Amino acid sequence: MKPFFSYYGGKYRAAKLYPRPKYHPIIEPFAGSAGYSVYYEPEVAILLDVNPIICEVWNYLIRVNESEILSLPDLEVGQNVSDLHVCQEIKWLIGFWINAANSSPCNIPSKWMRDYISRDASWVGSQLFWSDRVRQRLANQVGKIRRWIVRNLSYEAIHTHTTTHIFYRPTLR
């Protein structure tokens, strides 16, 4: 799978540097965009995050069906996410897609995205921003996370035992 959304401090690209999990389920504290779990595609993952927005976006993705993802609206030039007539979780999801690597969803596209959507869409750009290609990718992936669990909890709430794999994000120095 590829990331479901971009998030500040995302671990997807770094996940390949860490060993494949030995135990399942994977428990991913500081989940954010759950880069480690997305990369290794476990049948069950337990995502923990203290940010309720992150938790609600994941809960939406876990329960949404493919056709609903495909029917989500585009963000037109000059339009804000708050202008969309969709539920809050969808606004947050799109808000993460319109400004890469933020710690919270945005309401207006980044200058980079505005420049991209104001000219002909390239294949690369359509993978980076909210677009038909992104919706198709998400629709193709949501079936793989049906058994994932999200909890609005701190990493301190983890009760470890030997049959789980806990992935802690590395500390950067």
Secondary structure, DSSP 8 states (H G I E B T S, - for coil): ---SS--TT--HHHHTTS---SSSSEEESS-TT-HHHHHH--S-EEEE-S-HHHHHHHHHHHH--HHHHHT-----TT--GGGS-S-HHHHHHHHHHSSTT-SS--SS--HHHHHHHTS---HHHHHHSSSHHHHHHHHHHGGGGTT-EEE---GGG----TT-EE-------
